[in-house]
């Protein structure tokens, strides 16, 4: 979809004030919005705007939208990550650039409609089961397609898990763990599979209130998970199918409460 100058101008003058208006109207976020963190609240507000404009419409610059949402730079970066994960916005650099309502493909529409239902009606435990069922497919793709450049961010996530484990920071540990799985998913050439899997991670993360181990101390459980995921990256790097099968059998999902 082409956007002429008048549409760009309208994007600057109309969409951002509309967003400002949504922030002032109570109840727009819907029931339970008070439980969302600020990044999620901002993402929900921008999503409302995206759904009210034509695909390809200019929403504004990152700074305009950040100020409209009234959040800090770091918080807005997280908001942008959420929106991009959901396939709702596109970022374009250069003059006239900024954030635009994504030109959604049929694939993204399919993903969004399914996940909208899941997010409202499906228990987190079910999302975890689906994610676990997809792990072997993504591991198979990672073994086949991972390059040395793909291994680097995986190792970084493992190191983040190690630091969080040493600091006994459960939230940081599970975020790093899910981040590692997202990196593995990114290797897959199957974009629908990768996108759906990462959206499941997002559902699990956004509804997780507590992390706990069932049969052992949390620190010990995290230590075991760290070693398992470190070996998982080793298996991908070495294209070791036997080791990957063994690790998938041993893999136990963190229990979550929603």
KOLDO-580503 format. One record per residue (C-alpha): x, y, z. Coordinates in steps of 0.2 Angstrom, whole numbers, padded with zeros to 4 digits, always signed. Each point is the difference from the previous one (the first is absolute). Layout:
// KOLDO-580503
XYZ/...
This chain:
// KOLDO-580503
+0000+0000+0000/+0007+0017-0005/-0001+0014+0012/+0000+0018-0008/+0006+0016+0009/-0018+0004+0006/-0001-0017+0009/+0017+0002+0008/-0006+0017+0006/-0016-0007+0007/+0010-0014+0009/+0009+0014+0009/-0015+0011+0004/-0013-0013+0004/+0006-0016+0006/+0011+0005+0014/-0013+0012+0008/-0012-0015-0002/+0012-0010+0010/+0001+0014+0013/-0019-0001+0001/+0000-0018+0003/+0011+0002+0015/-0012+0012+0008/-0016-0010-0002/-0002-0013+0014/-0004-0017-0004/+0006+0000-0018/+0013-0014+0004/-0015-0012+0005/-0002-0010+0016/+0016-0004+0010/+0010+0013-0008/+0006+0006+0017/+0010-0016+0002/+0010+0003-0016/+0017+0008+0001/+0003+0017-0008/+0008-0007-0016/-0015-0012-0002/-0012+0015+0003/+0009+0010-0013/+0000-0014-0012/-0019-0003+0002/-0003+0019-0003/+0010+0000-0016/-0008-0017-0006/-0017+0009+0002/+0006+0014-0012/+0008-0013-0012/-0017-0009-0001/-0009+0017-0004/+0011+0005-0015/+0004-0006-0017/+0015-0012-0001/+0015+0010-0005/-0006+0015+0009/+0014+0011+0009/-0003+0000+0019/+0014+0012+0004/+0018+0000+0005/+0006-0011+0014/+0003+0015+0011/-0017+0007-0004/-0009-0016+0005/+0011-0002+0015/-0005+0017+0006/-0018-0003-0004/+0001-0016+0011/+0008+0009+0014/+0014-0013+0002/+0018-0001+0002/+0012-0004-0015/+0004-0018+0007/-0019-0003+0003/-0004+0005-0018/+0013-0011-0007/-0009-0014+0009/-0016+0006-0007/+0007+0000-0018/+0007-0017+0003/-0018-0007+0005/-0008+0009-0015/+0013-0007-0013/-0002-0017+0007/-0018+0001-0003/+0002+0006-0017/-0009+0016+0003/+0013+0013-0005/+0014+0003-0012/+0015+0012+0004/+0007+0010-0015/+0015+0010+0001/+0005+0016-0009/-0010+0016-0004/-0019-0003+0001/+0004-0016+0010/-0006-0005+0017/-0013-0013+0005/-0013-0006-0012/-0015-0012+0002/+0006-0016-0007/-0005-0006-0017/-0006-0016+0007/+0001-0016-0010/-0013-0014+0001/+0013-0009+0010/+0000+0013+0013/-0019+0002+0000/-0001-0019+0003/+0012+0001+0014/-0008+0015+0008/-0017-0007+0000/+0005-0016+0007/+0010+0008+0014/-0014+0012+0004/-0010-0015+0004/+0014-0008+0009/+0004+0015+0011/-0018+0002+0005/-0006-0018+0002/+0015-0012+0002/+0009-0004+0016/+0018+0004+0001/+0003-0019+0003/-0007-0003-0017/+0011+0012-0009/+0015-0008+0009/-0006-0017-0007/-0001+0007-0018/+0017+0008+0002/+0008-0016+0006/-0008-0010-0014/+0008+0012-0013/+0017-0001+0008/+0006-0015-0010/-0005+0008-0016/+0010+0016+0004/+0015-0010+0006/+0000-0010-0016/+0000+0016-0010/+0014+0007+0011/+0011-0015-0003/-0003+0002-0018/+0002+0018-0003/+0009+0009+0015/+0015+0010-0005/+0015+0005+0011/-0008+0017+0000/-0016-0008+0007/+0009-0008+0014/+0007+0016+0007/-0016+0007+0007/-0005-0017+0007/+0016+0000+0010/-0004+0018+0006/-0016-0006+0006/+0008-0015+0009/+0012+0012+0008/-0015+0011+0006/-0007-0016+0007/+0016-0003+0010/+0001+0017+0007/-0018+0000+0005/+0002-0017+0008/+0015+0007+0010/-0010+0015+0005/-0015-0011+0005/-0011+0011-0011/-0014-0012-0006/-0008+0013-0011/+0016+0004-0010/+0004-0019-0001/-0017-0005-0008/+0001+0015-0012/+0017-0005-0005/-0006-0018-0003/-0015+0005-0010/+0012+0012-0009/+0011-0014-0005/-0015-0010-0006/-0005+0015-0011/+0017+0001-0007/-0001-0019-0005/-0017+0003-0008/+0007+0015-0010/+0012-0013-0009/-0015-0009-0008/-0004+0004-0018/-0018-0003+0004/-0006+0017+0004/-0018-0005+0006/+0008-0013+0012/+0012+0012+0007/-0012+0014+0002/-0013-0011+0008/+0013-0007+0012/+0006+0017+0005/-0018+0006+0003/-0003-0015+0012/+0016+0005+0009/-0007+0018+0002/-0017-0007+0006/+0009-0011+0013/+0011+0014+0005/-0014+0013+0002/-0010-0011+0011/+0013-0007+0011/-0001+0006+0018/+0012-0013+0008/+0013-0012-0004/+0004-0015+0011/+0007-0017+0000/-0010-0015+0005/+0012-0012+0007/+0016+0009+0004/+0006+0017+0006/-0002+0014-0013/+0019+0004-0001/+0004-0019-0003/-0014+0000-0013/+0007+0015-0009/+0017-0008+0000/-0006-0015-0008/-0010+0010-0013/+0016+0010-0004/+0010-0015-0003/-0013-0008-0011/-0002+0016-0011/+0018+0002-0001/+0001-0017-0007/-0014+0004-0012/+0010+0013-0008/+0015-0011-0001/-0011-0013-0009/-0006+0013-0012/+0017+0006-0003/+0007-0017-0003/-0015-0006-0009/-0001-0014+0012/-0017-0008-0003/+0002-0014+0013/+0004+0013+0014/-0015+0011-0006/-0012-0015+0002/+0007-0004+0017/-0002+0018+0006/-0018+0001-0007/-0004-0015+0010/+0007+0007+0016/-0007+0017-0002/-0012+0005+0013/-0010+0015-0002/+0000+0013+0015/-0017-0001+0009/-0010+0016-0002/-0014+0007+0010/-0012+0012-0009/
